[in-house]
Amino acid sequence: MLAISFENGVLGILAILVIGSLVLMHYLLFRDYSRQEKLHMQRLKNFENLVKQEILRSQSLAKSVDSLQEIKSTTDEKLEVIKLQVEGLDSQQKQDIAK
């Protein structure tokens, strides 16, 4: 009789230990899950910031290319005017020599 009650006490203690260890494992699992979720969200925010920076860099690069195209076109126009002026001076000089 004493052995049966002793075994029931040991089984009760073992059951409490098993349930306690399961609760502890679930607590550790959920704690790790929440930590991983926070890290994942931080990585996503960092990646989003990186994408925004890249978009801004691309926009500024596009603006630079546009301004360089404008400078090139105005320079080409000015060079064309200078070229026409030089040709006009050459032709005028040839007419003056021919007279």
Secondary structure by P-SEA (a helix, b strand, c coil): caaaaaaaaaaaaaaaaaaaaaaaaaaaaaaaaaaaaaaaaaaaaaaaaaaaaaaaaaaaaaaaaaaaaaaaaaaaaaaaaaaaaaaaaaaaaaaaaac
